[in-house]
Amino acid sequence: MKTNEIHLTTFFEVEDVMPHCGNMSRDEVVRALASRLAKRYNLSGGDALADAVLAREQEGSTVLMDGLAVPHARVEGLDRPYAAIATSERGIQWSEDSSNKVHIVFLILIPREDPALYLKVLHVLGTVLSDREQFNLVAAMSNAGEIYRFFKNGEVYLPRFLTAADIMKREYKALRSDDTLQTCINALISEHTSELPVVDSEGRLKGVARADNLLRACIPEHVLWMEDISSILDFEPFVRVLDDESTTPLTTILDDKYPIVSPDSPAVQIACEMMRHKSSKCYVREGDRLVGVVKLTEFLNKIFRE
């Protein structure tokens, strides 16, 4: 079976659906779903599976969007993915510091050697349940059969491959093309980063402001090859930049060579582009507009750990 022919209901059956779990806590729901999967499919260690899912939850909430949680764990030795669903019209308190309650829980156990699967499931669920009317309809369904048929009859196929849109962050810090060097330096320091994208007033990507370009603006290239650098020991070249930073446009350190992909580019292309440019960020552009940013550390987390 090809990946793009895999229907979401391949991973669960009607008996794996638990409606009306409003009186249960988050941990109770996770343990009930994990136990059900362990018993129905003869998976070893139902408690251990639940512990693994809850341990992953402690690393970061798996609430995908308002009202939907996708708790999961990567498990050694699974022959295939296994999923179970719980619903609650009343809502399940998912965390102590959250006022929003979860109404649909999609728990999935994933073979450890299939790193992209969880993100593909997120893509499908985010698509099919993004309509609030549809979402509320599922949360209020009265029995397991109704819920199962909703997914069974829907166009809920896993995508053939992950795209940049599945990986990128849609909220990011960006500088404006008319900002000064002072604004740029402050932003690089406060964001604890070595580069930031630069956009114009229409959100069009104009380049990347890099810290190493700032160093090059301070220290002339020929100094790098000087054996005697005693003339700059007091950071005199930096002082000259410091004196003019409030009036110097950041375009003086703008770089026009950086990794770019489109939202529908295969996610693996992100890795290729970052390697090609020796960069720790990749910029996702739709037309001329910047629509997302992928950091290498977050990319690695999604592929190897999440």
N, C-alpha and C positions, 0 to 999 in steps of 0.2 A: 504494500500500500504506500503510495506516495504521500509525503508530508502534507501537501495541500489538499489531500483527500481525507484527512483525518478529521472526523466530526468530534466535537467536544464530548458527546455522550458515549464515545468509545471508552472513556475513562470511568464511567459510573453507570449504575442501573437504578431502576425505580426504588429498589430496596435500600439504596444508599442515600435516600433523601429523607430528612427529618423536618417536617413543618412544625410550626408553633413551639418555638423554644424560648419564648419570652421570659420565662421564670428562671432560666439558667444563666450562670455567669459565663464569661468568655472561656475560662479554663474548663468548666463543665461541658460546654459545647464541643471544644476541641477534643477532650478526652472521650466524649460519647461518639463522635464521628470517627476518631482513630480506632477506638475499640470495635466499632461496627465493621470497619474495613478489615481489621485484623481477623475477626471471627469469620466474616463472609468469604474472605479470600485466603484464609489460612496463612496470614502473614505473622511472622514471629514477633512477639513482644509488643502488644498493644499499648501498654504503659510507656514503654521506651519510645515508641513512635510519637505518642502524645508529648512526651518530654522533649523530644527533638523539635517538634513543631513549636512548642511554647518557648524553648530556648531561642529559636530563630525569631520569635515574636519579640523577645526581650532585646534583641539587637536593633530592632526598628519595627515600627508598626506596619502591618501588611494591609492596612485599610487603603484600598485602591482609589476609592472616591466616596463621597458622602453616602454612608449606609451600606457599603460593600466591603467585606474583608476577605482576603485570599491567604489564609494561613497555610504554611507549607513547610516541607523539609526535604532535603536531598538525602536519600537513603541508599546505603550500600546493598547491592545484591537484588534489587527489585528487577523483575523481569519486564515490567511495564509501569506506566503511571496508574495510580489509583486515586479516585476523587470521591468526595461525599459532600452533600449540601445540607445546610440547616437554614431555616427561615424564621423570622419573627416579625409580625406586623407591629407588635408592641415595641420591639427593639431590645438589643442586648448591649449592656454597658461594656464597651471594649477596653477602655482604659480609665484609670482614676482621674486623669487630668483632661478628659475629653467629655464635653457635654453632648456631643453627637453620638447617637446609638447606631449599632449595626443591625440591619434588617435581613441581609443575605450573607451567609458564610459559605464560601466555596473552599473546602480544604482539599489540598492535593499533595500526594506523596510522589516524589519524582526520583527516577533512577539517577544516581550521582553522576553517571557518565553522559547525561543529556543536559548540558548547561543552558541551552536555549529554550527548553520546553516551558519553564515557568513564565518567561516573558511572552511567549506565544499565547499562553493561556490568558495572561493579563490583557493582551491585545484583543482577544476574542471577547472576553467578558466586558472590557471597557467599551467595545463596540455595541454589543447586543443589549447592554443594560444602561447605556448612556441616556436613553430616553426615559425621563422620570415617570412617565405614565406606564411604560412597560415595566420599569423597576418596581413601582408600587403595586402593580398587578401581580407580579411574581411573589412579592413579600406577603401579600394578602391571600394567596391561594390556600384552599382549605385542605388539600391532601397531596401526598407525594406523587400520585399519578399525574395530577394537573401540572405540577412543577416539572416533572420529567418530560412530559409531552411538550411543554413550552420550549425546552431546549432541543428536544428530539426533532421537532418540526421546524426549527429555526435554521437559518443559514449560518451556523456557528462552526465553521471549519477553521482549523489552525492555518495560519499563513505559511506559505512555502519557506520563507526565510524572514528573519527579523530585519527591520529597516531602521534607519537613523531616527525616524519618528518614535520608534519604540524605546530608544535608548536615551535620547537627548533630554536635557532640562529646558523647559520652556521659560523658566524664570532665571534671569542671570543679570549680573552687573555689566553695564556697558558705559563707555565714555562717549561724549558727543564730539563731533569733528571740529567744533569751534571752541572746545575746552583748551585751557592753558596747560603748560607743562606742570605747573603747581598743582592743579586739579588732578592731573594724571598721577603724579608722584604720591599724592595723598591717597588716591584710590588704590594704587598698587600696594601700598603699605597696609592700609586698613583691611583690604581683602586678602592679605597674605598670599599674594599671587605674583607671578613674574610676567603676566601678560593679561591684557583686557581687550575685548573687541571695541572698535570705534564705529559709531553709526551717525548718520546725519539726522536731520529733523524728521525725515520720513521713515526712519528705521532701516535705511539702506546701509549695508556693510561697506565701510570705506577702507578698512585695514585693521591692523592689530598693533596696539602700543605695547612694546616689549621693554622690560627692564634692562636687558643686555644692550639694546639700542641706546638707552639712556647712558650707560657706561661708555659706550663708544662716542657719544656726544661730549662726554667729559674728558676722555683720554684719547688724544690723537693716535692713529694707527701706528705711527713710527715709534711711539714710546714703548710699544710691546716688544720691540726688538732691541731696545737700549739696555746695555749692561749696567749703566749708572742711572738710577732713577731718583737720585738725591734731590733733583729739582722739583719733584712732585710729592715729596714725603709729607708735606703739610696739606695735602688735598687741594692745592691751589686750583687745579682745573675744575674741581667740584664747586669751589667757591664762585667761580665765574658763572657757572650754570645757576647756582643758588641765587645770585644777584638778579638774574633776569627771568627766573622761572614764572613769575606772575604775569609776564608779558609775552613770553615765548609760546607760540602755539604748539600743541602736542604733535602736530603733523611733522615736526622735525625729527621725531623718533618713530614715525609710523612705518610699519612693515607691510608690504603688499604681497608677501609670499607666506602662505599659511594653509593649513588643511581645510578644504571646503568639500562638503557633500550636500546633496539635496535630501529632503525628508524621506523620499522613497528609495534612496540608495541602500543597498544591502549593508547591514550593520558591520559586517566584516570589512567593508571598504573603509570604515572609520579607522580601524587598526592599520590598514595599509597606508592611508593618508598620513596618520600621525607618525608612522615609521619613516615614510618618505621625507617628511619635513622635520623629523627629529623634534617633534612637538608633543606637549602633554595635554593639548586641547585640540578639538576639532570643531569647526563652526558649520552649522546647518543653515543653508541659505535657500530660500524659495524665491526664485527670480533674483532680484537684487537685495531683498530684505532678509535680515538675520532673524531666524525664527527659533533657534535653539543652539545650545552649546553642550558638548560632551567632554568631560574631563577624563583623563586616562585612568585615574584612581577609581572613579565611579564606574567606568567601563569595565575595569578588571573585577570590581566587586559584583557587578551584575552577571558577568560571564562565569566567574569562578566560585562565587560564594552565595549570592542572593538566591 
